[in-house]
């Protein structure tokens, strides 16, 4: 059965999800920009560290596959249009 409370509850949840997704997008963009600097300065390197991907996965807690994607985008960031 249809419940009118669903109409009033949905927009606030949708708004919250949209807000959280926006915050994640901003954080992801900042992480990519930071990794671009880390790659340029080579501050990712150190004893026992084999790659910037390893450093990012270890320091941020993201999966190695996600770290690989972030490093890949960061290394090509200058090729993308600025928004």
C-alpha positions as CSV (number, residue, x, y, z in Angstrom):
1,X,0.0,0.0,0.0
2,X,1.1,3.5,-0.7
3,X,2.2,5.6,2.3
4,X,2.2,9.4,2.0
5,X,5.1,9.5,4.5
6,X,7.4,8.1,1.8
7,X,7.0,11.3,-0.2
8,X,8.3,13.5,2.7
9,X,11.0,11.1,3.8
10,X,12.6,10.5,0.3
11,X,13.7,14.1,-0.5
12,X,15.7,14.5,2.7
13,X,17.4,11.1,2.2
14,X,18.0,11.9,-1.5
15,X,19.5,15.3,-0.4
16,X,21.8,13.6,2.1
17,X,23.0,11.1,-0.4
18,X,23.7,13.9,-2.9
19,X,25.5,15.9,-0.3
20,X,27.7,12.9,0.7
21,X,28.4,12.1,-2.9
22,X,29.4,15.7,-3.6
23,X,31.8,15.6,-0.5
24,X,33.3,12.4,-1.8
25,X,33.8,13.9,-5.3
26,X,35.6,16.9,-3.7
27,X,37.8,14.7,-1.5
28,X,38.7,12.5,-4.5
29,X,39.6,15.6,-6.6
30,X,41.8,16.9,-3.7
31,X,43.4,13.5,-3.3
32,X,44.2,13.3,-7.1
33,X,45.7,16.9,-6.9
34,X,47.8,16.0,-3.9
35,X,49.1,12.8,-5.6
36,X,50.0,14.9,-8.6
37,X,52.3,16.9,-6.3
38,X,53.6,13.8,-4.6
39,X,54.5,12.3,-8.0
40,X,56.2,15.4,-9.2
41,X,58.2,15.8,-5.9
42,X,58.8,12.1,-5.6
43,X,57.9,12.3,-1.9
44,X,56.3,8.9,-2.2
45,X,59.6,7.2,-2.1
46,X,61.4,5.8,0.9
47,X,63.0,2.7,2.3
48,X,61.0,-0.4,1.4
49,X,58.6,1.6,-0.8
50,X,58.3,0.3,-4.3
51,X,55.8,2.6,-5.9
52,X,53.5,5.6,-5.4
53,X,50.6,3.2,-5.6
54,X,52.0,1.3,-2.6
55,X,52.5,4.5,-0.6
56,X,48.9,5.7,-1.4
57,X,47.3,2.4,-0.5
58,X,49.3,2.2,2.7
59,X,48.8,5.8,3.9
60,X,45.1,6.3,2.8
61,X,43.7,2.8,3.4
62,X,42.3,2.5,-0.1
63,X,42.7,-0.8,-2.0
64,X,45.8,-1.2,-4.1
65,X,43.5,-1.2,-7.2
66,X,41.9,2.1,-6.2
67,X,45.3,3.5,-5.4
68,X,46.5,2.5,-8.9
69,X,43.5,4.3,-10.5
70,X,44.2,7.5,-8.4
71,X,47.9,7.5,-9.3
72,X,47.1,6.9,-13.0
73,X,44.7,9.9,-13.0
74,X,47.1,12.1,-11.0
75,X,49.9,11.3,-13.5
76,X,47.7,12.5,-16.4
77,X,45.9,15.3,-14.5
78,X,47.4,18.1,-16.7
79,X,45.8,16.4,-19.8
80,X,42.3,16.9,-18.4
81,X,40.3,20.2,-18.6
82,X,40.1,22.3,-15.5
83,X,36.7,22.9,-14.1
